[in-house]
Amino acid sequence: MNAVTLSRGIRAPPETVRESMHRIGPFMRASGFDEVAVDGETVRVANEVGIATIELAFELVDRPDADLAYEQRDGIFEEMRTTYAVSPAPDGSEVEATTEFALDVAIVGGVLDATVIARQRRTELAAQFDWLETVCAESAIRD
């Protein structure tokens, strides 16, 4: 299993960060996906990565160690799950996101490899953290 982990301090209380992350549509769109559709607990995304289009369906799941978690139900991975954990920090919150994935070699083949997927995922998580910083700062201004 491959893993990508990214963390960042956000200048907002943990409750504000959690509430923002649970705005699933905007939070997933912040990743830079070309398409995002949310239907209850199911999230469908599509993204151009290199010369391939990756389409995935995720299911939001409860995990005791995470404030937000989802797992792939349909897509190119043999397995794929992402968790986000928010903890208090001196200047607000620390958010850690981890994506674990195993590639389905029969589907992916020579087009994508774990290095390309990991690089893309780091970019997506960083974009989500950027969005959280902006949204939480706007929330603080309104309060």
N, CA, C and O atoms as CSV, one atom per row, in Angstrom:
chain,resi,resn,atom,element,x,y,z
A,1,MET,N,N,0.859,-1.169,0.000
A,1,MET,CA,C,0.000,0.000,0.000
A,1,MET,C,C,0.907,1.233,0.000
A,1,MET,O,O,1.866,1.301,0.768
A,2,ASN,N,N,0.606,2.188,-0.848
A,2,ASN,CA,C,1.309,3.468,-0.909
A,2,ASN,C,C,0.563,4.459,-0.023
A,2,ASN,O,O,-0.639,4.315,0.201
A,3,ALA,N,N,1.272,5.459,0.477
A,3,ALA,CA,C,0.629,6.468,1.329
A,3,ALA,C,C,1.197,7.849,1.033
A,3,ALA,O,O,2.383,8.013,0.746
A,4,VAL,N,N,0.313,8.830,1.114
A,4,VAL,CA,C,0.671,10.240,1.005
A,4,VAL,C,C,0.086,10.921,2.228
A,4,VAL,O,O,-1.114,10.814,2.481
A,5,THR,N,N,0.917,11.618,2.990
A,5,THR,CA,C,0.450,12.342,4.168
A,5,THR,C,C,0.908,13.785,4.075
A,5,THR,O,O,2.055,14.076,3.738
A,6,LEU,N,N,-0.014,14.673,4.380
A,6,LEU,CA,C,0.286,16.106,4.367
A,6,LEU,C,C,-0.377,16.703,5.602
A,6,LEU,O,O,-1.468,16.283,5.988
A,7,SER,N,N,0.276,17.679,6.220
A,7,SER,CA,C,-0.339,18.360,7.354
A,7,SER,C,C,-0.071,19.855,7.246
A,7,SER,O,O,0.881,20.303,6.606
A,8,ARG,N,N,-0.952,20.605,7.900
A,8,ARG,CA,C,-0.805,22.062,7.866
A,8,ARG,C,C,-1.529,22.665,9.063
A,8,ARG,O,O,-2.578,22.182,9.489
A,9,GLY,N,N,-0.944,23.726,9.588
A,9,GLY,CA,C,-1.611,24.496,10.619
A,9,GLY,C,C,-2.615,25.443,9.988
A,9,GLY,O,O,-2.327,26.093,8.984
A,10,ILE,N,N,-3.792,25.513,10.584
A,10,ILE,CA,C,-4.857,26.411,10.120
A,10,ILE,C,C,-5.201,27.325,11.289
A,10,ILE,O,O,-5.450,26.846,12.396
A,11,ARG,N,N,-5.219,28.622,11.059
A,11,ARG,CA,C,-5.500,29.594,12.124
A,11,ARG,C,C,-7.006,29.709,12.352
A,11,ARG,O,O,-7.631,30.719,12.030
A,12,ALA,N,N,-7.563,28.642,12.916
A,12,ALA,CA,C,-8.986,28.616,13.249
A,12,ALA,C,C,-9.195,27.502,14.268
A,12,ALA,O,O,-8.422,26.545,14.309
A,13,PRO,N,N,-10.230,27.621,15.084
A,13,PRO,CA,C,-10.508,26.556,16.049
A,13,PRO,C,C,-10.854,25.250,15.336
A,13,PRO,O,O,-11.372,25.275,14.219
A,14,PRO,N,N,-10.572,24.107,15.972
A,14,PRO,CA,C,-10.881,22.817,15.350
A,14,PRO,C,C,-12.332,22.685,14.885
A,14,PRO,O,O,-12.590,22.098,13.834
A,15,GLU,N,N,-13.281,23.223,15.655
A,15,GLU,CA,C,-14.693,23.107,15.272
A,15,GLU,C,C,-14.955,23.787,13.927
A,15,GLU,O,O,-15.694,23.261,13.094
A,16,THR,N,N,-14.349,24.955,13.720
A,16,THR,CA,C,-14.521,25.689,12.467
A,16,THR,C,C,-13.913,24.917,11.305
A,16,THR,O,O,-14.501,24.852,10.226
A,17,VAL,N,N,-12.749,24.339,11.519
A,17,VAL,CA,C,-12.093,23.563,10.468
A,17,VAL,C,C,-12.939,22.337,10.127
A,17,VAL,O,O,-13.146,22.034,8.952
A,18,ARG,N,N,-13.424,21.636,11.141
A,18,ARG,CA,C,-14.251,20.440,10.897
A,18,ARG,C,C,-15.525,20.800,10.127
A,18,ARG,O,O,-15.894,20.115,9.174
A,19,GLU,N,N,-16.185,21.866,10.543
A,19,GLU,CA,C,-17.407,22.301,9.855
A,19,GLU,C,C,-17.115,22.618,8.393
A,19,GLU,O,O,-17.902,22.266,7.514
A,20,SER,N,N,-16.008,23.269,8.132
A,20,SER,CA,C,-15.640,23.613,6.755
A,20,SER,C,C,-15.369,22.360,5.932
A,20,SER,O,O,-15.818,22.258,4.791
A,21,MET,N,N,-14.639,21.407,6.504
A,21,MET,CA,C,-14.343,20.158,5.775
A,21,MET,C,C,-15.617,19.392,5.441
A,21,MET,O,O,-15.681,18.705,4.422
A,22,HIS,N,N,-16.622,19.507,6.288
A,22,HIS,CA,C,-17.863,18.764,6.073
A,22,HIS,C,C,-18.796,19.439,5.067
A,22,HIS,O,O,-19.908,18.965,4.834
A,23,ARG,N,N,-18.348,20.531,4.477
A,23,ARG,CA,C,-19.029,21.080,3.296
A,23,ARG,C,C,-18.418,20.308,2.123
A,23,ARG,O,O,-17.571,20.827,1.397
A,24,ILE,N,N,-18.854,19.082,1.955
A,24,ILE,CA,C,-18.187,18.094,1.102
A,24,ILE,C,C,-18.015,18.564,-0.340
A,24,ILE,O,O,-16.927,18.428,-0.900
A,25,GLY,N,N,-19.049,19.105,-0.943
A,25,GLY,CA,C,-18.936,19.552,-2.337
A,25,GLY,C,C,-17.816,20.560,-2.536
A,25,GLY,O,O,-16.896,20.308,-3.313
A,26,PRO,N,N,-17.874,21.703,-1.846
A,26,PRO,CA,C,-16.806,22.691,-2.010
A,26,PRO,C,C,-15.432,22.167,-1.588
A,26,PRO,O,O,-14.427,22.484,-2.223
A,27,PHE,N,N,-15.385,21.367,-0.519
A,27,PHE,CA,C,-14.108,20.839,-0.046
A,27,PHE,C,C,-13.472,19.933,-1.094
A,27,PHE,O,O,-12.264,20.005,-1.321
A,28,MET,N,N,-14.269,19.084,-1.734
A,28,MET,CA,C,-13.738,18.197,-2.774
A,28,MET,C,C,-13.385,18.987,-4.036
A,28,MET,O,O,-12.383,18.693,-4.688
A,29,ARG,N,N,-14.199,19.986,-4.385
A,29,ARG,CA,C,-13.882,20.812,-5.555
A,29,ARG,C,C,-12.566,21.561,-5.361
A,29,ARG,O,O,-11.840,21.814,-6.323
A,30,ALA,N,N,-12.267,21.911,-4.120
A,30,ALA,CA,C,-11.024,22.626,-3.820
A,30,ALA,C,C,-9.793,21.812,-4.220
A,30,ALA,O,O,-8.721,22.380,-4.426
A,31,SER,N,N,-9.934,20.510,-4.332
A,31,SER,CA,C,-8.819,19.647,-4.743
A,31,SER,C,C,-8.372,19.928,-6.166
A,31,SER,O,O,-7.257,19.588,-6.562
A,32,GLY,N,N,-9.264,20.558,-6.931
A,32,GLY,CA,C,-8.938,20.817,-8.324
A,32,GLY,C,C,-9.488,19.755,-9.265
A,32,GLY,O,O,-9.116,19.713,-10.437
A,33,PHE,N,N,-10.375,18.892,-8.758
A,33,PHE,CA,C,-10.984,17.899,-9.637
A,33,PHE,C,C,-11.755,18.602,-10.748
A,33,PHE,O,O,-12.340,19.665,-10.539
A,34,ASP,N,N,-11.748,18.002,-11.915
A,34,ASP,CA,C,-12.468,18.582,-13.045
A,34,ASP,C,C,-13.975,18.459,-12.870
A,34,ASP,O,O,-14.731,19.308,-13.344
A,35,GLU,N,N,-14.413,17.396,-12.186
A,35,GLU,CA,C,-15.845,17.184,-11.933
A,35,GLU,C,C,-16.022,16.660,-10.520
A,35,GLU,O,O,-15.238,15.831,-10.057
A,36,VAL,N,N,-17.059,17.147,-9.829
A,36,VAL,CA,C,-17.403,16.669,-8.489
A,36,VAL,C,C,-18.920,16.600,-8.403
A,36,VAL,O,O,-19.611,17.560,-8.744
A,37,ALA,N,N,-19.435,15.468,-7.949
A,37,ALA,CA,C,-20.872,15.319,-7.717
A,37,ALA,C,C,-21.064,14.626,-6.372
A,37,ALA,O,O,-20.472,13.579,-6.111
A,38,VAL,N,N,-21.900,15.226,-5.518
A,38,VAL,CA,C,-22.169,14.665,-4.199
A,38,VAL,C,C,-23.629,14.249,-4.159
A,38,VAL,O,O,-24.523,15.033,-4.476
A,39,ASP,N,N,-23.858,12.993,-3.760
A,39,ASP,CA,C,-25.217,12.462,-3.623
A,39,ASP,C,C,-25.267,11.703,-2.302
A,39,ASP,O,O,-24.924,10.523,-2.233
A,40,GLY,N,N,-25.700,12.403,-1.255
A,40,GLY,CA,C,-25.731,11.789,0.074
A,40,GLY,C,C,-24.327,11.452,0.546
A,40,GLY,O,O,-23.486,12.339,0.694
A,41,GLU,N,N,-24.072,10.172,0.783
A,41,GLU,CA,C,-22.767,9.721,1.267
A,41,GLU,C,C,-21.825,9.327,0.134
A,41,GLU,O,O,-20.700,8.894,0.382
A,42,THR,N,N,-22.283,9.477,-1.107
A,42,THR,CA,C,-21.470,9.109,-2.263
A,42,THR,C,C,-20.933,10.359,-2.946
A,42,THR,O,O,-21.664,11.319,-3.190
A,43,VAL,N,N,-19.648,10.324,-3.247
A,43,VAL,CA,C,-18.991,11.434,-3.933
A,43,VAL,C,C,-18.341,10.870,-5.188
A,43,VAL,O,O,-17.575,9.908,-5.121
A,44,ARG,N,N,-18.650,11.474,-6.335
A,44,ARG,CA,C,-18.033,11.065,-7.599
A,44,ARG,C,C,-17.150,12.204,-8.087
A,44,ARG,O,O,-17.558,13.366,-8.101
A,45,VAL,N,N,-15.923,11.846,-8.491
A,45,VAL,CA,C,-14.983,12.847,-8.999
A,45,VAL,C,C,-14.357,12.336,-10.286
A,45,VAL,O,O,-14.291,11.132,-10.537
A,46,ALA,N,N,-13.901,13.285,-11.092
A,46,ALA,CA,C,-13.152,12.957,-12.307
A,46,ALA,C,C,-12.035,13.970,-12.421
A,46,ALA,O,O,-12.204,15.143,-12.088
A,47,ASN,N,N,-10.885,13.503,-12.899
A,47,ASN,CA,C,-9.735,14.378,-13.017
A,47,ASN,C,C,-8.834,13.908,-14.144
A,47,ASN,O,O,-8.646,12.710,-14.353
A,48,GLU,N,N,-8.279,14.877,-14.869
A,48,GLU,CA,C,-7.276,14.582,-15.886
A,48,GLU,C,C,-5.920,14.495,-15.189
A,48,GLU,O,O,-5.496,15.448,-14.534
A,49,VAL,N,N,-5.246,13.371,-15.324
A,49,VAL,CA,C,-3.909,13.182,-14.761
A,49,VAL,C,C,-3.023,12.694,-15.889
A,49,VAL,O,O,-3.145,11.557,-16.343
A,50,GLY,N,N,-2.136,13.558,-16.335
A,50,GLY,CA,C,-1.308,13.191,-17.483
A,50,GLY,C,C,-2.201,13.000,-18.693
A,50,GLY,O,O,-2.983,13.886,-19.036
A,51,ILE,N,N,-2.088,11.845,-19.343
A,51,ILE,CA,C,-2.896,11.569,-20.523
A,51,ILE,C,C,-4.158,10.771,-20.207
A,51,ILE,O,O,-4.899,10.389,-21.113
A,52,ALA,N,N,-4.398,10.522,-18.925
A,52,ALA,CA,C,-5.530,9.694,-18.521
A,52,ALA,C,C,-6.571,10.521,-17.768
A,52,ALA,O,O,-6.248,11.532,-17.145
A,53,THR,N,N,-7.822,10.073,-17.837
A,53,THR,CA,C,-8.890,10.620,-17.015
A,53,THR,C,C,-9.191,9.595,-15.937
A,53,THR,O,O,-9.481,8.434,-16.225
A,54,ILE,N,N,-9.117,10.043,-14.696
A,54,ILE,CA,C,-9.414,9.158,-13.579
A,54,ILE,C,C,-10.793,9.506,-13.063
A,54,ILE,O,O,-11.068,10.659,-12.733
A,55,GLU,N,N,-11.657,8.513,-12.995
A,55,GLU,CA,C,-12.992,8.684,-12.429
A,55,GLU,C,C,-13.096,7.781,-11.220
A,55,GLU,O,O,-12.763,6.598,-11.283
A,56,LEU,N,N,-13.561,8.346,-10.116
A,56,LEU,CA,C,-13.661,7.594,-8.870
A,56,LEU,C,C,-15.003,7.857,-8.212
A,56,LEU,O,O,-15.574,8.939,-8.348
A,57,ALA,N,N,-15.497,6.861,-7.502
A,57,ALA,CA,C,-16.660,7.023,-6.641
A,57,ALA,C,C,-16.208,6.684,-5.227
A,57,ALA,O,O,-15.656,5.612,-4.980
A,58,PHE,N,N,-16.449,7.618,-4.297
A,58,PHE,CA,C,-16.085,7.429,-2.902
A,58,PHE,C,C,-17.338,7.298,-2.062
A,58,PHE,O,O,-18.406,7.789,-2.428
A,59,GLU,N,N,-17.195,6.639,-0.951
A,59,GLU,CA,C,-18.252,6.569,0.053
A,59,GLU,C,C,-17.705,7.200,1.325
A,59,GLU,O,O,-16.631,6.826,1.795
A,60,LEU,N,N,-18.443,8.160,1.884
A,60,LEU,CA,C,-18.057,8.730,3.167
A,60,LEU,C,C,-18.247,7.659,4.228
A,60,LEU,O,O,-19.283,6.995,4.257
A,61,VAL,N,N,-17.260,7.484,5.101
A,61,VAL,CA,C,-17.308,6.438,6.128
A,61,VAL,C,C,-16.959,7.023,7.480
A,61,VAL,O,O,-16.271,8.040,7.568
A,62,ASP,N,N,-17.436,6.376,8.537
A,62,ASP,CA,C,-17.075,6.768,9.897
A,62,ASP,C,C,-15.834,5.998,10.310
A,62,ASP,O,O,-15.786,4.772,10.211
A,63,ARG,N,N,-14.837,6.729,10.772
A,63,ARG,CA,C,-13.620,6.119,11.307
A,63,ARG,C,C,-13.334,6.802,12.631
A,63,ARG,O,O,-13.321,8.031,12.690
A,64,PRO,N,N,-13.106,6.047,13.691
A,64,PRO,CA,C,-12.906,6.657,15.004
A,64,PRO,C,C,-11.659,7.552,15.079
A,64,PRO,O,O,-11.583,8.430,15.939
A,65,ASP,N,N,-10.703,7.341,14.204
A,65,ASP,CA,C,-9.459,8.108,14.227
A,65,ASP,C,C,-9.483,9.308,13.281
A,65,ASP,O,O,-8.459,9.964,13.095
A,66,ALA,N,N,-10.645,9.603,12.680
A,66,ALA,CA,C,-10.702,10.649,11.658
A,66,ALA,C,C,-11.919,11.551,11.851
A,66,ALA,O,O,-12.973,11.125,12.324
A,67,ASP,N,N,-11.732,12.817,11.465
A,67,ASP,CA,C,-12.843,13.763,11.462
A,67,ASP,C,C,-13.620,13.706,10.150
A,67,ASP,O,O,-14.784,14.100,10.091
A,68,LEU,N,N,-12.972,13.217,9.108
A,68,LEU,CA,C,-13.597,12.992,7.812
A,68,LEU,C,C,-12.844,11.851,7.156
A,68,LEU,O,O,-11.614,11.810,7.190
A,69,ALA,N,N,-13.578,10.927,6.560
A,69,ALA,CA,C,-12.930,9.797,5.887
A,69,ALA,C,C,-13.803,9.329,4.731
A,69,ALA,O,O,-15.031,9.382,4.787
A,70,TYR,N,N,-13.130,8.873,3.686
A,70,TYR,CA,C,-13.853,8.258,2.575
A,70,TYR,C,C,-12.999,7.165,1.963
A,70,TYR,O,O,-11.772,7.165,2.059
A,71,GLU,N,N,-13.709,6.215,1.318
A,71,GLU,CA,C,-13.060,5.073,0.683
A,71,GLU,C,C,-13.594,4.926,-0.732
A,71,GLU,O,O,-14.766,5.191,-1.002
A,72,GLN,N,N,-12.717,4.500,-1.629
A,72,GLN,CA,C,-13.138,4.279,-3.007
A,72,GLN,C,C,-14.100,3.097,-3.069
A,72,GLN,O,O,-13.868,2.058,-2.451
A,73,ARG,N,N,-15.179,3.271,-3.820
A,73,ARG,CA,C,-16.121,2.179,-4.089
A,73,ARG,C,C,-16.012,1.713,-5.546
A,73,ARG,O,O,-16.296,0.561,-5.874
A,74,ASP,N,N,-15.587,2.654,-6.412
A,74,ASP,CA,C,-15.446,2.328,-7.826
A,74,ASP,C,C,-14.355,3.224,-8.396
A,74,ASP,O,O,-14.357,4.434,-8.171
A,75,GLY,N,N,-13.425,2.629,-9.132
A,75,GLY,CA,C,-12.358,3.437,-9.719
A,75,GLY,C,C,-11.143,2.610,-10.071
A,75,GLY,O,O,-11.213,1.383,-10.146
A,76,ILE,N,N,-10.031,3.285,-10.285
A,76,ILE,CA,C,-8.826,2.634,-10.794
A,76,ILE,C,C,-7.972,1.955,-9.740
A,76,ILE,O,O,-7.045,1.216,-10.071
A,77,PHE,N,N,-8.278,2.199,-8.473
A,77,PHE,CA,C,-7.448,1.640,-7.417
A,77,PHE,C,C,-7.968,0.287,-6.966
A,77,PHE,O,O,-9.170,0.024,-6.975
A,78,GLU,N,N,-7.044,-0.553,-6.577
A,78,GLU,CA,C,-7.428,-1.801,-5.921
A,78,GLU,C,C,-8.077,-1.439,-4.584
A,78,GLU,O,O,-9.111,-1.988,-4.203
A,79,GLU,N,N,-7.438,-0.500,-3.886
A,79,GLU,CA,C,-7.954,0.075,-2.645
A,79,GLU,C,C,-7.521,1.523,-2.583
A,79,GLU,O,O,-6.448,1.877,-3.073
A,80,MET,N,N,-8.355,2.371,-1.976
A,80,MET,CA,C,-7.976,3.767,-1.769
A,80,MET,C,C,-8.846,4.342,-0.667
A,80,MET,O,O,-10.070,4.218,-0.696
A,81,ARG,N,N,-8.199,4.972,0.305
A,81,ARG,CA,C,-8.947,5.637,1.375
A,81,ARG,C,C,-8.191,6.882,1.812
A,81,ARG,O,O,-6.962,6.936,1.765
A,82,THR,N,N,-8.956,7.878,2.236
A,82,THR,CA,C,-8.376,9.132,2.712
A,82,THR,C,C,-9.008,9.475,4.044
A,82,THR,O,O,-10.219,9.352,4.224
A,83,THR,N,N,-8.165,9.912,4.983
A,83,THR,CA,C,-8.646,10.365,6.281
A,83,THR,C,C,-8.089,11.755,6.560
A,83,THR,O,O,-6.986,12.103,6.137
A,84,TYR,N,N,-8.883,12.537,7.283
A,84,TYR,CA,C,-8.486,13.868,7.724
A,84,TYR,C,C,-8.689,13.917,9.236
A,84,TYR,O,O,-9.763,13.588,9.740
A,85,ALA,N,N,-7.656,14.328,9.944
A,85,ALA,CA,C,-7.750,14.469,11.398
A,85,ALA,C,C,-7.394,15.902,11.768
A,85,ALA,O,O,-6.398,16.453,11.300
A,86,VAL,N,N,-8.231,16.492,12.619
A,86,VAL,CA,C,-8.026,17.868,13.076
A,86,VAL,C,C,-7.716,17.816,14.565
A,86,VAL,O,O,-8.435,17.179,15.335
A,87,SER,N,N,-6.643,18.486,14.965
A,87,SER,CA,C,-6.288,18.543,16.380
A,87,SER,C,C,-5.984,19.986,16.774
A,87,SER,O,O,-5.571,20.793,15.941
A,88,PRO,N,N,-6.192,20.302,18.054
A,88,PRO,CA,C,-5.876,21.661,18.515
A,88,PRO,C,C,-4.379,21.942,18.382
A,88,PRO,O,O,-3.547,21.050,18.546
A,89,ALA,N,N,-4.061,23.188,18.085
A,89,ALA,CA,C,-2.672,23.638,17.984
A,89,ALA,C,C,-2.591,25.020,18.615
A,89,ALA,O,O,-3.617,25.682,18.773
A,90,PRO,N,N,-1.399,25.467,18.976
A,90,PRO,CA,C,-1.270,26.780,19.635
A,90,PRO,C,C,-1.915,27.937,18.863
A,90,PRO,O,O,-2.490,28.840,19.471
A,91,ASP,N,N,-1.824,27.914,17.533
A,91,ASP,CA,C,-2.405,29.006,16.734
A,91,ASP,C,C,-3.733,28.638,16.086
A,91,ASP,O,O,-4.170,29.312,15.153
A,92,GLY,N,N,-4.378,27.587,16.563
A,92,GLY,CA,C,-5.653,27.178,15.980
A,92,GLY,C,C,-5.780,25.675,15.896
A,92,GLY,O,O,-6.131,25.011,16.871
A,93,SER,N,N,-5.487,25.137,14.702
A,93,SER,CA,C,-5.659,23.702,14.459
A,93,SER,C,C,-4.533,23.164,13.602
A,93,SER,O,O,-3.906,23.891,12.832
A,94,GLU,N,N,-4.296,21.890,13.753
A,94,GLU,CA,C,-3.396,21.161,12.864
A,94,GLU,C,C,-4.260,20.144,12.129
A,94,GLU,O,O,-4.986,19.369,12.752
A,95,VAL,N,N,-4.177,20.150,10.812
A,95,VAL,CA,C,-4.944,19.210,9.995
A,95,VAL,C,C,-3.958,18.262,9.337
A,95,VAL,O,O,-2.972,18.688,8.736
A,96,GLU,N,N,-4.236,16.970,9.460
A,96,GLU,CA,C,-3.410,15.970,8.793
A,96,GLU,C,C,-4.304,15.134,7.887
A,96,GLU,O,O,-5.341,14.623,8.311
A,97,ALA,N,N,-3.889,15.005,6.652
A,97,ALA,CA,C,-4.622,14.186,5.675
A,97,ALA,C,C,-3.706,13.067,5.206
A,97,ALA,O,O,-2.536,13.288,4.894
A,98,THR,N,N,-4.259,11.867,5.164
A,98,THR,CA,C,-3.503,10.713,4.675
A,98,THR,C,C,-4.344,9.969,3.656
A,98,THR,O,O,-5.496,9.619,3.909
A,99,THR,N,N,-3.745,9.735,2.500
A,99,THR,CA,C,-4.369,8.898,1.480
A,99,THR,C,C,-3.520,7.648,1.339
A,99,THR,O,O,-2.313,7.729,1.111
A,100,GLU,N,N,-4.148,6.505,1.474
A,100,GLU,CA,C,-3.492,5.221,1.258
A,100,GLU,C,C,-4.103,4.611,0.007
A,100,GLU,O,O,-5.321,4.633,-0.171
A,101,PHE,N,N,-3.254,4.066,-0.861
A,101,PHE,CA,C,-3.785,3.494,-2.087
A,101,PHE,C,C,-2.935,2.331,-2.578
A,101,PHE,O,O,-1.720,2.288,-2.389
A,102,ALA,N,N,-3.620,1.399,-3.211
A,102,ALA,CA,C,-2.966,0.297,-3.911
A,102,ALA,C,C,-3.475,0.345,-5.336
A,102,ALA,O,O,-4.684,0.375,-5.567
A,103,LEU,N,N,-2.566,0.354,-6.288
A,103,LEU,CA,C,-2.950,0.455,-7.695
A,103,LEU,C,C,-3.407,-0.888,-8.235
A,103,LEU,O,O,-2.844,-1.932,-7.908
A,104,ASP,N,N,-4.429,-0.842,-9.060
A,104,ASP,CA,C,-4.873,-2.022,-9.799
A,104,ASP,C,C,-4.074,-2.030,-11.092
A,104,ASP,O,O,-4.423,-1.340,-12.049
A,105,VAL,N,N,-3.004,-2.812,-11.117
A,105,VAL,CA,C,-2.068,-2.796,-12.238
A,105,VAL,C,C,-2.756,-3.141,-13.558
A,105,VAL,O,O,-2.378,-2.604,-14.599
A,106,ALA,N,N,-3.731,-4.003,-13.542
A,106,ALA,CA,C,-4.419,-4.376,-14.779
A,106,ALA,C,C,-5.113,-3.172,-15.409
A,106,ALA,O,O,-5.191,-3.067,-16.633
A,107,ILE,N,N,-5.612,-2.274,-14.581
A,107,ILE,CA,C,-6.306,-1.094,-15.104
A,107,ILE,C,C,-5.313,0.026,-15.409
A,107,ILE,O,O,-5.388,0.658,-16.462
A,108,VAL,N,N,-4.395,0.266,-14.496
A,108,VAL,CA,C,-3.497,1.400,-14.630
A,108,VAL,C,C,-2.405,1.138,-15.653
A,108,VAL,O,O,-2.121,1.994,-16.491
A,109,GLY,N,N,-1.792,-0.036,-15.592
A,109,GLY,CA,C,-0.758,-0.404,-16.551
A,109,GLY,C,C,0.395,0.578,-16.578
A,109,GLY,O,O,0.825,1.061,-15.530
A,110,GLY,N,N,0.899,0.876,-17.759
A,110,GLY,CA,C,2.048,1.756,-17.902
A,110,GLY,C,C,1.705,3.225,-17.953
A,110,GLY,O,O,2.607,4.056,-18.050
A,111,VAL,N,N,0.417,3.580,-17.892
A,111,VAL,CA,C,0.009,4.978,-18.024
A,111,VAL,C,C,0.293,5.766,-16.748
A,111,VAL,O,O,0.824,6.874,-16.814
A,112,LEU,N,N,-0.047,5.215,-15.611
A,112,LEU,CA,C,0.155,5.879,-14.326
A,112,LEU,C,C,0.932,4.952,-13.401
A,112,LEU,O,O,0.801,3.730,-13.473
A,113,ASP,N,N,1.728,5.540,-12.548
A,113,ASP,CA,C,2.389,4.735,-11.531
A,113,ASP,C,C,2.205,5.413,-10.180
A,113,ASP,O,O,1.645,6.507,-10.107
A,114,ALA,N,N,2.665,4.781,-9.124
A,114,ALA,CA,C,2.462,5.288,-7.771
A,114,ALA,C,C,3.084,6.666,-7.584
A,114,ALA,O,O,2.550,7.482,-6.833
A,115,THR,N,N,4.203,6.941,-8.252
A,115,THR,CA,C,4.860,8.239,-8.110
A,115,THR,C,C,3.985,9.355,-8.666
A,115,THR,O,O,3.848,10.406,-8.041
A,116,VAL,N,N,3.394,9.134,-9.833
A,116,VAL,CA,C,2.512,10.135,-10.445
A,116,VAL,C,C,1.275,10.346,-9.569
A,116,VAL,O,O,0.858,11.481,-9.334
A,117,ILE,N,N,0.697,9.252,-9.093
A,117,ILE,CA,C,-0.497,9.347,-8.241
A,117,ILE,C,C,-0.161,10.092,-6.947
A,117,ILE,O,O,-0.925,10.961,-6.527
A,118,ALA,N,N,0.961,9.770,-6.312
A,118,ALA,CA,C,1.348,10.429,-5.063
A,118,ALA,C,C,1.575,11.927,-5.276
A,118,ALA,O,O,1.142,12.741,-4.461
A,119,ARG,N,N,2.241,12.288,-6.349
A,119,ARG,CA,C,2.486,13.704,-6.647
A,119,ARG,C,C,1.164,14.439,-6.846
A,119,ARG,O,O,0.966,15.527,-6.307
A,120,GLN,N,N,0.270,13.846,-7.615
A,120,GLN,CA,C,-1.034,14.455,-7.864
A,120,GLN,C,C,-1.831,14.588,-6.564
A,120,GLN,O,O,-2.479,15.607,-6.324
A,121,ARG,N,N,-1.777,13.563,-5.743
A,121,ARG,CA,C,-2.542,13.593,-4.494
A,121,ARG,C,C,-2.009,14.665,-3.546
A,121,ARG,O,O,-2.796,15.330,-2.873
A,122,ARG,N,N,-0.692,14.844,-3.480
A,122,ARG,CA,C,-0.121,15.909,-2.652
A,122,ARG,C,C,-0.625,17.278,-3.120
A,122,ARG,O,O,-0.953,18.137,-2.302
A,123,THR,N,N,-0.683,17.470,-4.430
A,123,THR,CA,C,-1.183,18.724,-4.998
A,123,THR,C,C,-2.644,18.941,-4.606
A,123,THR,O,O,-3.032,20.050,-4.238
A,124,GLU,N,N,-3.450,17.887,-4.685
A,124,GLU,CA,C,-4.870,17.986,-4.343
A,124,GLU,C,C,-5.066,18.309,-2.862
A,124,GLU,O,O,-5.879,19.165,-2.514
A,125,LEU,N,N,-4.323,17.627,-1.993
A,125,LEU,CA,C,-4.455,17.881,-0.552
A,125,LEU,C,C,-4.000,19.299,-0.200
A,125,LEU,O,O,-4.639,19.968,0.612
A,126,ALA,N,N,-2.914,19.756,-0.797
A,126,ALA,CA,C,-2.436,21.124,-0.549
A,126,ALA,C,C,-3.492,22.140,-0.978
A,126,ALA,O,O,-3.695,23.143,-0.293
A,127,ALA,N,N,-4.159,21.898,-2.089
A,127,ALA,CA,C,-5.220,22.797,-2.558
A,127,ALA,C,C,-6.393,22.810,-1.571
A,127,ALA,O,O,-6.986,23.862,-1.330
A,128,GLN,N,N,-6.728,21.656,-1.005
A,128,GLN,CA,C,-7.786,21.614,0.002
A,128,GLN,C,C,-7.380,22.409,1.242
A,128,GLN,O,O,-8.202,23.123,1.815
A,129,PHE,N,N,-6.130,22.292,1.655
A,129,PHE,CA,C,-5.654,23.055,2.811
A,129,PHE,C,C,-5.693,24.557,2.520
A,129,PHE,O,O,-6.053,25.348,3.392
A,130,ASP,N,N,-5.326,24.950,1.306
A,130,ASP,CA,C,-5.427,26.365,0.914
A,130,ASP,C,C,-6.867,26.844,1.064
A,130,ASP,O,O,-7.121,27.925,1.597
A,131,TRP,N,N,-7.803,26.032,0.590
A,131,TRP,CA,C,-9.224,26.372,0.672
A,131,TRP,C,C,-9.657,26.502,2.131
A,131,TRP,O,O,-10.363,27.443,2.493
A,132,LEU,N,N,-9.227,25.545,2.971
A,132,LEU,CA,C,-9.578,25.611,4.391
A,132,LEU,C,C,-9.068,26.904,5.024
A,132,LEU,O,O,-9.786,27.547,5.789
A,133,GLU,N,N,-7.834,27.285,4.707
A,133,GLU,CA,C,-7.278,28.531,5.251
A,133,GLU,C,C,-8.148,29.724,4.868
A,133,GLU,O,O,-8.444,30.577,5.704
A,134,THR,N,N,-8.554,29.780,3.605
A,134,THR,CA,C,-9.374,30.892,3.121
A,134,THR,C,C,-10.751,30.896,3.766
A,134,THR,O,O,-11.200,31.928,4.266
A,135,VAL,N,N,-11.423,29.755,3.760
A,135,VAL,CA,C,-12.773,29.665,4.293
A,135,VAL,C,C,-12.790,29.930,5.795
A,135,VAL,O,O,-13.673,30.628,6.294
A,136,CYS,N,N,-11.828,29.382,6.506
A,136,CYS,CA,C,-11.783,29.594,7.965
A,136,CYS,C,C,-11.452,31.047,8.289
A,136,CYS,O,O,-11.986,31.586,9.258
A,137,ALA,N,N,-10.593,31.693,7.514
A,137,ALA,CA,C,-10.287,33.115,7.722
A,137,ALA,C,C,-11.536,33.962,7.470
A,137,ALA,O,O,-11.805,34.905,8.213
A,138,GLU,N,N,-12.295,33.631,6.432
A,138,GLU,CA,C,-13.541,34.356,6.141
A,138,GLU,C,C,-14.551,34.158,7.276
A,138,GLU,O,O,-15.281,35.085,7.628
A,139,SER,N,N,-14.590,32.972,7.837
A,139,SER,CA,C,-15.489,32.674,8.950
A,139,SER,C,C,-15.124,33.515,10.163
A,139,SER,O,O,-16.005,34.014,10.864
A,140,ALA,N,N,-13.819,33.674,10.416
A,140,ALA,CA,C,-13.360,34.482,11.553
A,140,ALA,C,C,-13.739,35.953,11.371
A,140,ALA,O,O,-14.057,36.635,12.345
A,141,ILE,N,N,-13.709,36.437,10.147
A,141,ILE,CA,C,-14.063,37.835,9.864
A,141,ILE,C,C,-15.552,38.044,10.128
A,141,ILE,O,O,-15.945,39.079,10.666
A,142,ARG,N,N,-16.386,37.065,9.752
A,142,ARG,CA,C,-17.834,37.183,9.965
A,142,ARG,C,C,-18.200,37.118,11.441
A,142,ARG,O,O,-19.183,37.730,11.857
A,143,ASP,N,N,-17.431,36.389,12.235
A,143,ASP,CA,C,-17.752,36.182,13.656
A,143,ASP,C,C,-17.456,37.344,14.503
A,143,ASP,O,O,-17.679,37.299,15.713
